[in-house]
Amino acid sequence: MNPVIICRYAPHEGPGYFATYLSRRRIPWRIVKIDEGEPLPAVKEIAGLSMMGGPMSVNDELPWIGPMLAFIRECVASDVPVIGHCLGGQLLAKALGAPVTRNAVKEIGWGRIDVIDTPVSSSWGPGEPFASYHWHGETFAIPERATRVWSSPYCPNQAFALGKHFGMQCHVEMTPEMIETWCETGADEIERNVDRSPAVQRQAQMRADLPSRLEALHRVADGVYDRWTEGLSQ
């Protein structure tokens, strides 16, 4: 089986629990460090494409964004499953023709996700609200022909599905180490926004009851990843 390619856009935003899931399922994977200039493989050489988060905007004039969008479109056209986490979800949405714009408020920390009651939603995991981790200031529109499956009180478009492709605004891939690192690297951003946005938490709130929160989040991730890996190309 060809590997799942995991595109990394920042050193501190790696695959997290997604890699743990793939390894447990004995699905081969490898990271392409876009932030270090590593080249994308040929679409015919991969089983699926996963994209992680990053601090940049998909609307920035960065040299890798155009080729990345073209690569996503080629994967979709070739029926190679694509999954996007936060920035990755925005990249997928933009590649499919949907705009990415500033969200009304920043979301940083734990927050409720509501599941839209549709047959498509039920095939992608949880059937009831859950708490996910967030860190974003922008949001995607839902691409044409895609179905909105998740929402939140502060960001209406939290996830969409289109066939075997899935884009998320929230982060279901979090691990304790990632949360600690993000709290450290994003401390200034937290302080600048904690009194400006009702969806931004202080570090102590993010760390509270972490083992049980992550256990519940990983059950949600398992449902999403189970559905996504069903479509992997051989």
C-alpha positions in Angstrom: 0.0 0.0 0.0 1.3 3.5 -0.8 1.7 5.8 2.2 -0.6 8.5 3.5 1.2 11.8 3.0 0.9 14.2 5.9 1.8 17.8 5.0 3.3 19.8 7.8 3.3 23.6 7.5 4.9 24.6 10.9 7.4 22.6 13.1 5.0 22.7 16.1 1.9 21.6 14.2 2.7 18.0 13.5 0.3 15.1 12.9 -0.3 14.3 16.6 -2.9 11.7 17.3 -3.5 11.3 13.5 -0.1 9.6 13.2 -0.9 7.4 16.3 -4.1 6.3 14.7 -2.4 5.4 11.4 0.4 3.5 13.1 -2.1 1.6 15.2 -4.0 0.6 12.1 -0.7 -0.3 10.4 -1.3 2.2 7.6 2.0 3.5 6.2 2.5 7.2 6.4 5.2 9.8 6.0 5.5 13.6 6.7 6.3 16.1 4.0 7.7 19.2 5.7 6.4 21.9 3.5 7.8 24.4 6.0 11.3 23.1 5.1 10.7 23.1 1.4 10.3 19.4 0.9 8.7 18.5 -2.4 5.3 17.0 -2.9 5.2 13.4 -4.3 3.3 12.3 -7.4 -0.4 11.7 -6.7 -0.1 8.2 -8.1 2.4 7.4 -5.3 0.1 8.1 -2.3 -2.9 6.5 -0.7 -4.3 9.7 0.8 -3.4 13.3 1.7 -3.7 14.7 5.2 -3.0 18.4 5.9 -2.2 19.8 9.3 -2.5 23.3 10.8 -0.3 26.3 10.7 -0.2 30.0 11.7 -0.3 31.4 8.2 -3.4 32.2 6.1 -4.3 30.4 2.9 -4.7 33.9 1.4 -1.0 34.8 2.1 1.3 35.1 -0.9 3.6 32.2 0.0 5.4 30.3 -2.7 4.1 26.9 -1.7 0.3 27.7 -1.5 -0.4 27.7 -5.2 1.3 24.3 -5.8 -0.4 22.9 -2.7 -3.8 24.0 -4.0 -3.1 22.4 -7.4 -1.9 19.2 -5.6 -5.2 19.0 -3.6 -7.3 19.5 -6.8 -5.3 16.7 -8.5 -5.9 14.4 -5.5 -9.6 15.1 -5.6 -9.8 14.6 -9.4 -7.9 11.3 -8.9 -10.2 10.1 -6.2 -7.4 10.1 -3.6 -8.9 10.9 -0.2 -8.0 14.3 1.4 -8.4 15.3 5.0 -7.6 18.7 6.4 -7.1 19.9 10.0 -7.7 23.7 10.6 -5.3 25.3 8.0 -5.6 22.0 6.1 -9.4 22.3 6.1 -9.1 25.9 4.8 -6.7 24.7 2.1 -9.1 22.0 1.0 -12.0 24.5 1.0 -10.1 27.0 -1.1 -8.9 24.3 -3.5 -12.5 23.4 -4.0 -13.5 27.0 -4.8 -14.8 28.2 -1.4 -13.4 31.5 0.1 -11.6 31.7 3.4 -12.2 34.8 5.4 -11.7 36.3 8.8 -13.9 34.7 11.5 -16.0 37.0 13.7 -13.9 36.1 16.7 -10.8 34.1 17.4 -11.3 30.6 18.9 -8.5 29.4 21.1 -9.0 26.5 23.5 -11.8 24.1 24.2 -15.2 24.7 22.8 -18.4 22.9 21.9 -19.0 21.4 18.4 -22.6 20.8 17.3 -23.3 18.0 14.8 -25.6 18.9 12.0 -28.4 16.3 11.7 -27.8 14.9 8.2 -27.1 11.4 6.9 -23.7 12.6 5.8 -22.9 13.8 9.3 -23.8 10.5 10.8 -21.4 8.7 8.6 -18.5 10.7 9.8 -18.5 9.9 13.5 -20.3 11.5 16.5 -24.0 11.9 16.6 -24.1 14.4 19.4 -22.2 17.5 20.5 -18.7 17.2 21.7 -15.8 19.4 22.9 -12.9 20.0 20.5 -9.8 22.1 20.6 -9.6 25.3 18.6 -6.9 27.7 17.4 -7.9 29.9 14.5 -8.9 33.4 13.4 -10.2 32.6 10.0 -13.0 30.4 8.6 -13.9 28.6 5.4 -17.1 28.7 3.4 -18.7 25.4 2.5 -17.6 24.3 -1.0 -20.2 23.7 -3.7 -21.6 20.1 -3.5 -20.1 19.6 0.0 -22.2 19.1 3.1 -21.7 21.1 6.3 -21.5 18.5 9.1 -20.2 20.4 12.2 -20.8 23.9 13.6 -19.9 25.8 16.8 -21.5 28.8 18.6 -18.6 31.1 17.4 -17.9 29.6 14.0 -20.8 28.2 11.9 -18.6 26.2 9.5 -16.5 23.7 11.6 -16.4 20.8 9.2 -17.6 19.7 5.7 -17.6 16.5 3.8 -17.5 15.9 0.1 -17.5 12.2 -0.8 -14.4 10.7 0.7 -12.9 14.1 1.5 -13.2 15.9 4.9 -12.2 19.4 6.0 -12.2 20.6 9.6 -11.7 24.0 11.2 -11.2 22.5 14.7 -8.3 20.3 15.9 -9.2 16.6 16.7 -5.6 15.5 16.5 -4.4 17.1 19.7 -2.1 15.4 22.2 -0.9 16.7 25.7 2.5 17.6 24.2 0.9 19.6 21.4 -1.3 21.6 23.8 1.7 22.4 26.0 3.8 23.5 23.1 1.0 25.6 21.6 0.3 27.3 25.0 4.0 28.2 25.1 4.5 29.4 21.5 1.1 31.1 21.5 1.2 32.7 24.9 1.3 36.3 23.5 -1.6 35.6 21.2 -3.7 34.2 24.1 -3.0 37.3 26.2 -3.8 39.7 23.4 -7.2 38.1 22.7 -8.5 36.6 26.0 -10.4 39.7 26.8 -11.5 40.4 23.2 -13.1 37.1 22.4 -15.5 35.0 24.4 -14.1 31.9 22.6 -10.5 32.4 23.9 -9.4 30.6 27.0 -6.5 31.1 29.4 -3.8 28.4 29.6 -5.1 27.0 32.9 -8.5 26.5 31.4 -7.0 24.6 28.4 -5.0 22.3 30.7 -7.9 21.5 33.1 -9.0 17.9 33.1 -6.8 17.3 30.1 -6.6 13.4 30.1 -10.4 12.9 30.0 -10.9 15.7 27.5 -8.4 14.2 25.1 -9.7 10.7 25.6 -13.2 11.9 24.5 -11.7 13.9 21.6 -9.8 10.9 20.4 -13.0 8.9 20.3 -14.4 11.5 17.9 -11.2 11.5 15.9 -11.4 7.7 15.7 -14.8 7.9 14.1 -13.6 10.5 11.5 -10.4 8.7 10.7 -12.3 5.3 10.5 -14.6 6.8 7.8 -11.7 8.5 6.0 -9.4 5.5 5.8 -12.2 3.4 4.3 -11.6 5.4 1.1 -7.8 5.1 0.9 -6.4 4.2 -2.4 -4.5 0.9 -2.6 
